[in-house]
Amino acid sequence: MRESEMDHRAVAIIPSGDLDASTAFYRRLGLEVLGDYGHYRILADGRGWHLHLNLMSGWPRQIEDNPFGLYLYVDDVDAVAAAVRELIIDPATPHVTPWGTYEFAVSDPTGLLVRVGRVVDQA
């Protein structure tokens, strides 16, 4: 890809104590491995989601102490929710929030909070 063809984006680099478990989790959300460098994996969904997993032995020390979060925007929230239904933190979701998104939340294998949603039309 030439520099002039690159789009403008940010990519999350997420620490993981178990790359295989993290990869399996993110595959359920719709991402696939684009590159595997042993201690570092690059994942994407082909439509705009990009994520890098970085092996960090012993991370996190206690799962409830992971301070990181990730928000994945998607058009079909319900389809993604169906793929991870038993992992959804609040079983009453996805639902419309007071801040104008239709979303749900799950935790990845390291305790990272992952919200999946879309902005709803506010009339």
Phi, psi and chi 1 to 4 in degrees:
 res  aa     phi    psi   chi1   chi2   chi3   chi4
   1 MET       -  128.2  178.7 -178.6  -59.6      -
   2 ARG   -77.1  153.5  -65.4  179.0  -48.5  164.0
   3 GLU   -55.4  -38.4 -174.8  175.5  -22.5      -
   4 SER   -68.5  -18.1   62.6      -      -      -
   5 GLU   -92.4   -9.4  -65.3  172.9  -18.2      -
   6 MET   -72.8  143.2  -69.6 -174.6   68.4      -
   7 ASP   -91.6  169.3   57.0   -6.7      -      -
   8 HIS   -93.2  118.0 -170.3   92.2      -      -
   9 ARG  -156.9  165.1   68.0  179.2  131.7  175.1
  10 ALA  -115.0  145.0      -      -      -      -
  11 VAL  -124.9  131.3  175.2      -      -      -
  12 ALA   -81.3  134.6      -      -      -      -
  13 ILE  -108.5  113.6  -59.4  172.3      -      -
  14 ILE  -109.5  126.5  -62.6  174.1      -      -
  15 PRO   -71.4  145.0   22.6  -27.2      -      -
  16 SER  -143.8  132.8  172.0      -      -      -
  17 GLY   -82.4  -14.7      -      -      -      -
  18 ASP  -145.8   96.0 -177.4  -22.5      -      -
  19 LEU   -60.8  -36.7  -76.1 -178.8      -      -
  20 ASP   -65.7  -43.7  -68.8  -25.1      -      -
  21 ALA   -65.0  -43.2      -      -      -      -
  22 SER   -65.3  -42.3  -67.5      -      -      -
  23 THR   -61.3  -44.6  -60.7      -      -      -
  24 ALA   -60.9  -41.1      -      -      -      -
  25 PHE   -61.8  -50.5  171.1   81.4      -      -
  26 TYR   -70.1  -26.3  -72.2  104.3      -      -
  27 ARG   -63.4  -37.9  -83.3 -170.7  165.8  138.2
  28 ARG   -63.1  -28.0  -70.3 -174.0   66.5 -170.7
  29 LEU   -82.7   -9.3  -68.7  174.1      -      -
  30 GLY   114.1    5.2      -      -      -      -
  31 LEU   -93.4  152.2  -68.1  113.8      -      -
  32 GLU  -127.3  155.5  -68.7  -61.6  -31.5      -
  33 VAL   -75.7  124.5  175.5      -      -      -
  34 LEU   -98.4  -29.4  -65.5 -177.4      -      -
  35 GLY  -151.4  137.2      -      -      -      -
  36 ASP  -128.7  115.6 -172.9  -20.3      -      -
  37 TYR  -115.3   28.2  -55.0   95.3      -      -
  38 GLY    83.7  -71.7      -      -      -      -
  39 HIS   -97.9    0.7   68.2  -73.7      -      -
  40 TYR  -146.2  127.5 -163.0   88.8      -      -
  41 ARG  -124.8  142.7  -70.5 -171.1 -176.7  150.6
  42 ILE  -111.7  125.2  -61.8  171.9      -      -
  43 LEU  -121.8  152.5  -67.6   81.3      -      -
  44 ALA  -157.9  163.0      -      -      -      -
  45 ASP  -108.2    0.3   74.7  -19.4      -      -
  46 GLY    80.7   -1.5      -      -      -      -
  47 ARG  -125.9    2.9  -64.5  178.3  -68.1  153.2
  48 GLY   138.2  -23.5      -      -      -      -
  49 TRP   -77.5  129.6  -70.2   -6.5      -      -
  50 HIS  -133.9  138.7  -68.9   86.0      -      -
  51 LEU  -149.8  137.0 -179.8   65.7      -      -
  52 HIS  -115.6  132.8  -63.8 -168.7      -      -
  53 LEU  -106.7  128.6  -62.9  174.2      -      -
  54 ASN  -118.0  119.7 -172.2   24.9      -      -
  55 LEU   -66.9  122.9 -178.4   60.3      -      -
  56 MET  -131.0   97.2  -56.2  -70.2  -69.8      -
  57 SER   -54.0  133.2  -64.5      -      -      -
  58 GLY    77.8    8.9      -      -      -      -
  59 TRP   -92.4  137.4  173.1 -100.1      -      -
  60 PRO   -80.4  162.9   30.9  -33.3      -      -
  61 ARG   -60.6  -45.3 -156.2  171.2  -68.3 -175.0
  62 GLN  -128.8  127.2  -65.7 -178.2  -44.6      -
  63 ILE   -56.6  -34.8 -159.5  162.4      -      -
  64 GLU   -73.6   -6.8   60.7  -86.2    5.0      -
  65 ASP   -94.2    1.2  -66.9  -22.8      -      -
  66 ASN   -69.4  115.7 -171.4  -23.0      -      -
  67 PRO   -87.3   -1.4   34.1  -36.4      -      -
  68 PHE   -85.6  157.1  -63.8  105.9      -      -
  69 GLY  -146.2  160.1      -      -      -      -
  70 LEU  -143.6  136.9  177.9   67.2      -      -
  71 TYR  -117.9  123.6 -158.8  106.7      -      -
  72 LEU  -110.1  117.1  -60.7  171.9      -      -
  73 TYR   -88.5  135.5  -72.5   92.0      -      -
  74 VAL  -152.1  149.2   63.8      -      -      -
  75 ASP   -71.3  -46.2  -70.5  -33.2      -      -
  76 ASP  -101.3   78.2 -165.8  -12.4      -      -
  77 VAL   -59.9  -40.8  175.7      -      -      -
  78 ASP   -63.3  -36.2  -67.2  -40.8      -      -
  79 ALA   -66.2  -42.0      -      -      -      -
  80 VAL   -68.0  -40.7  178.9      -      -      -
  81 ALA   -60.5  -38.9      -      -      -      -
  82 ALA   -62.9  -31.3      -      -      -      -
  83 ALA   -73.6  -19.6      -      -      -      -
  84 VAL  -131.8   25.3  -67.5      -      -      -
  85 ARG   -45.4  -46.9  173.6   60.0   53.5 -159.3
  86 GLU   -72.8   -9.7   80.2  -77.7    1.4      -
  87 LEU   -97.7  -10.2  -58.8  176.5      -      -
  88 ILE   -64.0  130.4  -66.6  177.2      -      -
  89 ILE   -64.8  -49.2  -65.4  169.2      -      -
  90 ASP  -106.5  108.1  178.8   -6.4      -      -
  91 PRO   -61.2  -15.4    0.1    0.5      -      -
  92 ALA   -82.2    4.4      -      -      -      -
  93 THR  -109.9  161.2   59.7      -      -      -
  94 PRO   -73.5  151.5   18.6  -23.0      -      -
  95 HIS  -154.7  167.5   65.1  125.2      -      -
  96 VAL   -77.9  130.9  176.4      -      -      -
  97 THR   -94.3  163.2   66.0      -      -      -
  98 PRO   -62.4  -21.7  -22.9   31.8      -      -
  99 TRP   -92.5    9.0   47.3   90.3      -      -
 100 GLY    89.1   28.7      -      -      -      -
 101 THR  -124.1  155.1   58.7      -      -      -
 102 TYR  -107.8  114.1  179.3   68.4      -      -
 103 GLU  -154.4  169.2   68.5  179.7   39.1      -
 104 PHE  -144.3  169.8   68.4   92.1      -      -
 105 ALA  -134.5  145.1      -      -      -      -
 106 VAL  -136.0  167.9  -67.7      -      -      -
 107 SER  -113.6  136.5  -68.6      -      -      -
 108 ASP   -79.0  176.8   87.7   -9.8      -      -
 109 PRO   -60.6  -17.9  -27.5   36.0      -      -
 110 THR   -96.8    2.5   69.0      -      -      -
 111 GLY    91.5    2.1      -      -      -      -
 112 LEU   -65.8  129.8  179.1  133.9      -      -
 113 LEU   -76.5  124.9  177.0   65.3      -      -
 114 VAL  -120.2  116.4  179.2      -      -      -
 115 ARG  -101.8  138.7  -67.8 -172.0 -173.3  -83.9
 116 VAL  -124.9  125.3  178.4      -      -      -
 117 GLY  -168.7 -173.9      -      -      -      -
 118 ARG  -147.1  155.3   64.7  176.8  170.3   77.9
 119 VAL   -76.0  134.8  175.3      -      -      -
 120 VAL   -96.8  153.0  -65.4      -      -      -
 121 ASP   -69.9  125.7  -65.2  -33.3      -      -
 122 GLN  -104.8  110.6  -58.9  -84.9  -30.4      -
 123 ALA   -89.2      -      -      -      -      -
